[in-house]
């Protein structure tokens, strides 16, 4: 009997101890307070990034204007040439001969005209015959001018200052009229093309009206930002119905010649946002590539809520859907609760929270 009584007493003691510990742990859990805040609503600006193509201000194909052998090349690939500089010479012998023939014919017709004029002045020939002789002289002069033009086409000069590309024809090659010889680029300034969605285009236009000649930046392929800002000078007339985008063109100075035709990069453009909802990134979590937050209702119960991120800034998200300005959101401890839990919390003003993070405001 004593042994039985002792065992019962020990069991009751263990049970009481276990119950006490569970009760203490539960009370301790209930005493934990989580930090809660709200989205910060304010006007701000964000930097949007757009894939871009870089083109030279002037970029042309240099082609042969006459048929013949490529007799001389006066420049080299990659060379900087000046406007009017001699670049190529196509063998001119045939065109020189045609010019001499045309000049001789013009000289002969000119003598004929002078003789006819003397006869006409003496009323020996009719005025019509003099007019016919004069027409023959004008035709001969036109033939000389045409031959001079053909001969001039055998020498190809730079139409503007720029950089030569590689040769498409080598010395001694037989080239036909219109054959490509090389390309020439004026890289003193560059045109950078990129596509902007309709909503961002509308925001840009409103912002551009308040701020003349908005500047943009160019991030190059090596992930460095180009030293000189550009100016958006041209927007195309129509939207692309398939993509919903419209093409922008920004002009960048290129005094050091770093940028070349055909490069790629990203345009960084500042876009204004009105009444944006800003939240700390740490208040969100991801499930199957979707962003969620815990929203606290009036009964202090947390609800897992999907949100749409419109833009990302350092430490911050701008939310376009899923939240309202006055919502209470869990800022810390989101891994310690689950949907439907009732919590105790301490509220911190959103301005105080955001002030310790990075935000761009107007």
C-alpha positions in Angstrom: 0.0 0.0 0.0 2.8 2.4 0.9 4.5 1.7 -2.4 1.4 2.2 -4.4 0.7 5.5 -2.6 4.2 6.7 -3.3 3.9 6.0 -7.0 0.6 7.8 -7.2 2.1 10.8 -5.4 5.1 10.9 -7.8 2.7 10.7 -10.8 0.6 13.6 -9.5 3.8 15.6 -9.0 5.1 15.0 -12.5 1.6 15.9 -14.0 1.5 19.1 -11.9 5.0 20.0 -13.0 4.2 19.4 -16.7 1.0 21.3 -16.5 2.7 24.2 -14.8 5.5 24.3 -17.4 3.0 24.2 -20.3 1.0 27.0 -18.7 4.0 29.1 -18.1 5.2 28.6 -21.8 1.7 29.5 -23.1 1.7 32.6 -20.9 5.2 33.5 -22.1 4.1 33.1 -25.8 1.1 35.3 -25.2 3.3 38.0 -23.8 5.4 38.2 -27.0 4.7 41.4 -28.9 5.4 41.8 -32.6 6.3 45.0 -34.4 3.6 46.3 -36.8 3.5 49.3 -39.1 1.6 50.6 -42.1 2.5 51.4 -45.7 3.9 54.9 -46.3 1.9 56.8 -48.9 3.8 59.6 -50.6 4.9 61.0 -54.0 8.2 59.6 -55.0 10.4 58.8 -58.0 11.9 55.6 -59.1 14.6 54.7 -61.6 13.3 52.5 -64.4 15.7 50.5 -66.6 15.0 49.8 -70.3 17.0 47.6 -72.7 18.6 50.0 -75.3 20.4 49.9 -78.6 23.2 52.4 -79.3 23.5 54.0 -82.8 25.9 56.5 -84.2 24.4 60.0 -84.9 25.3 59.4 -88.6 26.0 55.9 -89.9 26.2 55.3 -93.7 27.3 52.7 -96.2 30.0 53.8 -98.5 29.4 52.3 -102.0 31.0 52.5 -105.4 29.4 54.9 -107.8 31.1 53.5 -110.9 32.2 50.1 -112.2 36.0 49.4 -112.3 39.0 48.1 -110.5 39.7 49.4 -107.0 43.0 51.0 -107.8 43.9 52.7 -104.5 42.8 52.7 -100.8 43.9 55.8 -98.9 42.6 55.0 -95.5 42.7 52.1 -93.1 40.1 50.1 -91.1 39.1 51.8 -87.8 40.7 55.1 -88.9 39.3 58.5 -88.0 38.8 60.4 -91.2 37.8 64.0 -91.9 35.1 65.4 -94.1 36.3 65.5 -97.7 39.2 63.2 -97.1 40.1 60.9 -100.1 39.2 57.3 -99.2 39.1 55.2 -102.4 40.1 55.5 -106.1 38.5 53.4 -108.8 40.5 53.1 -112.0 39.6 56.2 -113.9 41.2 55.5 -117.4 37.9 54.8 -119.1 36.2 57.8 -117.7 39.2 60.0 -118.5 39.0 58.9 -122.1 35.2 59.6 -122.2 35.8 63.1 -120.8 38.5 63.9 -123.5 36.2 62.6 -126.2 33.3 64.8 -124.9 35.6 67.8 -124.7 36.8 67.3 -128.2 33.3 67.0 -129.5 32.3 70.2 -127.6 35.3 72.1 -129.1 34.3 71.0 -132.6 30.7 72.0 -132.2 31.8 75.3 -130.7 33.8 76.1 -133.8 30.8 75.2 -135.9 28.6 77.5 -133.9 30.9 80.4 -134.3 31.0 79.9 -138.1 27.2 79.7 -138.3 26.9 82.8 -136.1 29.0 84.8 -138.5 27.0 83.6 -141.5 23.8 84.4 -139.6 25.0 87.9 -138.8 25.5 88.4 -142.6 22.1 87.1 -143.3 23.6 84.2 -145.3 21.9 81.5 -143.1 18.5 81.6 -141.4 18.1 82.2 -137.7 16.7 78.7 -137.4 20.0 77.2 -138.5 21.8 79.3 -135.9 19.5 78.1 -133.2 20.1 74.5 -134.3 23.8 75.0 -134.1 23.5 76.6 -130.6 21.4 73.6 -129.4 24.2 71.2 -130.6 26.7 73.3 -128.6 24.6 73.1 -125.4 24.3 69.3 -125.9 28.0 69.0 -126.3 28.7 71.0 -123.1 26.2 68.7 -121.3 28.1 65.7 -122.5 31.3 67.2 -121.1 29.6 67.9 -117.7 28.3 64.3 -117.6 31.7 62.8 -118.4 33.3 65.0 -115.6 30.7 63.7 -113.2 31.4 60.1 -114.1 35.1 60.7 -113.7 34.5 62.4 -110.3 32.6 59.3 -109.1 35.9 57.3 -109.4 37.3 59.1 -106.4 35.3 58.5 -103.2 35.7 61.1 -100.4 34.3 61.1 -96.8 31.0 62.9 -96.7 31.5 63.7 -93.0 34.1 63.2 -90.3 33.9 59.8 -88.7 35.3 56.3 -88.1 35.9 53.7 -90.8 34.6 50.2 -90.5 36.3 47.1 -92.1 36.7 46.9 -95.9 34.2 45.0 -97.9 36.4 45.1 -101.0 40.2 44.8 -101.2 42.8 46.5 -103.4 42.5 45.4 -107.0 39.0 44.0 -106.7 36.6 44.6 -109.6 33.7 46.5 -108.1 30.4 47.1 -109.8 28.2 50.2 -109.4 26.5 50.2 -106.0 28.9 47.6 -104.4 29.6 48.2 -100.7 33.1 49.3 -99.9 32.8 50.1 -96.1 30.7 51.9 -93.6 31.4 55.3 -91.9 30.2 56.3 -88.5 30.0 59.8 -86.9 30.3 59.0 -83.2 30.5 62.6 -81.9 27.1 62.0 -80.4 25.0 58.8 -80.1 21.3 58.0 -80.5 20.1 55.5 -78.0 16.7 53.8 -78.7 14.5 52.1 -76.1 10.9 51.1 -75.6 8.6 52.4 -72.9 5.2 50.9 -71.8 2.1 53.1 -72.2 1.5 53.8 -68.5 5.1 54.9 -68.0 5.0 57.0 -71.1 2.0 58.9 -69.7 3.8 59.5 -66.4 6.8 60.6 -68.3 4.9 63.2 -70.3 3.3 64.7 -67.2 6.8 64.9 -65.5 8.4 66.3 -68.7 5.9 69.2 -68.8 7.0 70.2 -65.4 10.7 69.7 -66.0 12.1 70.7 -69.4 14.5 68.4 -71.2 14.5 65.4 -68.7 17.9 63.7 -68.5 18.5 59.9 -68.7 21.6 57.8 -68.0 23.1 54.9 -69.8 24.3 51.7 -68.1 26.8 50.1 -70.5 27.4 46.4 -71.1 30.1 46.3 -68.4 27.5 47.4 -65.8 29.1 50.9 -65.5 27.1 54.1 -66.0 28.3 56.2 -68.9 29.9 59.5 -67.8 27.6 61.8 -69.7 23.8 62.1 -69.3 21.6 62.0 -72.3 18.4 64.0 -73.2 15.2 62.5 -74.5 14.6 64.4 -77.8 12.3 62.2 -79.8 9.3 59.9 -79.2 7.8 58.0 -82.1 4.3 58.7 -83.2 2.6 55.4 -82.7 2.5 52.6 -80.1 3.3 49.1 -81.0 -0.1 47.3 -80.7 1.5 43.9 -80.0 3.8 45.0 -77.1 2.0 48.2 -75.9 5.3 50.1 -76.0 6.4 53.3 -77.7 10.0 54.0 -78.9 12.0 56.7 -77.3 15.3 58.2 -78.6 17.8 59.8 -76.3 20.9 61.7 -77.5 24.2 61.3 -75.6 27.4 63.3 -76.1 30.4 61.1 -76.8 33.4 63.4 -76.6 35.9 60.6 -75.8 34.5 58.2 -78.5 33.8 55.4 -76.0 30.4 54.5 -77.4 30.3 52.8 -80.8 27.5 52.1 -83.3 25.7 48.8 -82.5 26.5 48.6 -78.7 23.8 47.6 -76.2 23.0 48.8 -72.8 20.2 50.0 -70.5 18.7 53.4 -70.2 18.0 54.6 -66.7 15.1 56.9 -66.6 13.5 58.6 -63.6 9.7 58.0 -63.4 7.5 59.9 -61.0 4.9 58.1 -58.9 1.9 59.8 -57.2 0.6 58.5 -53.8 2.8 55.4 -54.0 2.5 52.8 -51.2 6.0 52.1 -49.9 6.8 49.1 -47.6 10.0 47.6 -46.3 11.2 44.6 -48.2 11.7 42.7 -45.0 7.9 42.8 -44.3 7.3 40.5 -47.3 7.9 36.9 -48.0 7.7 34.8 -51.1 5.7 31.7 -51.9 6.0 30.1 -55.4 7.4 33.3 -56.8 4.6 35.4 -55.4 5.0 38.1 -52.8 2.9 38.0 -49.6 2.6 40.1 -46.4 0.8 39.5 -43.1 -2.0 42.1 -42.7 -3.4 42.5 -39.1 -7.2 43.0 -38.9 -9.1 44.9 -36.2 -9.2 41.8 -34.0 -5.4 41.5 -34.1 -5.6 38.4 -36.3 -3.0 38.1 -39.1 -4.0 37.3 -42.6 -1.6 36.2 -45.4 -2.2 38.6 -48.2 -0.8 38.5 -51.7 0.7 41.9 -53.0 1.9 43.1 -56.3 5.3 44.8 -56.4 5.3 47.7 -58.9 8.9 48.7 -58.4 11.9 47.9 -56.3 14.2 50.3 -54.5 17.0 49.6 -52.0 15.4 48.0 -48.9 11.9 49.0 -50.2 9.1 47.9 -52.4 6.4 50.0 -54.0 3.1 48.1 -53.9 0.5 48.5 -56.7 -2.1 46.0 -55.5 -3.1 44.1 -52.4 -2.7 46.8 -49.8 -4.6 49.9 -48.7 -3.0 53.0 -47.1 -4.3 52.3 -43.6 -3.6 48.6 -43.4 -1.5 47.3 -40.5 1.3 45.0 -41.7 3.7 42.8 -39.7 7.2 44.2 -39.9 9.1 41.6 -37.9 8.5 38.0 -36.8 6.7 37.0 -40.0 8.4 33.6 -39.8 7.0 33.0 -36.3 3.3 33.2 -37.1 0.9 31.6 -39.5 -2.3 32.7 -41.2 -5.2 33.1 -38.7 -3.0 33.6 -35.6 -4.0 36.2 -33.1 -1.1 38.4 -32.0 -0.1 41.1 -29.6 1.8 43.9 -31.2 3.5 47.3 -30.9 2.7 49.8 -33.6 5.5 51.9 -35.2 4.7 54.9 -37.4 5.7 54.2 -41.1 7.7 57.4 -41.4 9.9 56.3 -38.5 10.4 52.8 -40.1 11.2 54.2 -43.5 13.6 56.9 -42.2 16.0 54.1 -41.3 15.9 52.7 -44.8 16.6 54.1 -48.3 13.9 56.0 -50.1 13.9 58.5 -53.0 11.3 61.3 -52.5 10.4 64.5 -54.2 
